[in-house]
Amino acid sequence: MDDGKGKFRNVHGFDEDSLSLDGLVQAQSGVTYSFRYRVRNVYGWSEFSPVTRILAADVPETPKRPTFINATDNSISI
């Protein structure tokens, strides 16, 4: 994963309970981060994957509660 400034940092783990974040910064809204990966097996490390870019975003605000306006036999306005 890059740090948002183009410098890649390592994110690695060996199982679901082991994850290492080597000096990563907290993701900031509005910043595009790049990710790439490679795998290791008994023969060694693979080449890096193509880079994928992800734009960090904020959680959207909760929408306003609907307000009842009126209703007829076949319609409702909110």
C-alpha positions, 0 to 999 in steps of 0.5 A: 500500500502506498502512503498517499504520497507514492511511497509503497509500504509493506502490509503482510501477514501469514494468517487471519491473526497475523498482520504487519503494518510497517509504518502505515499512515491512517487513510485520509478522506479524499486521498487516492491510495495505491495497492499492489501484491505479490505472493510467496511459495516454496519457490520464492516471491512472485512479481508484483501485481498491477497497481490498483488505486482506491479513493478513500471516502468518508461515511455518508451522512444519515439521510433526513427522516422523511416527513408525511405530507398527505395521502389519497386512496392511490398515492402518498406524499412524503 
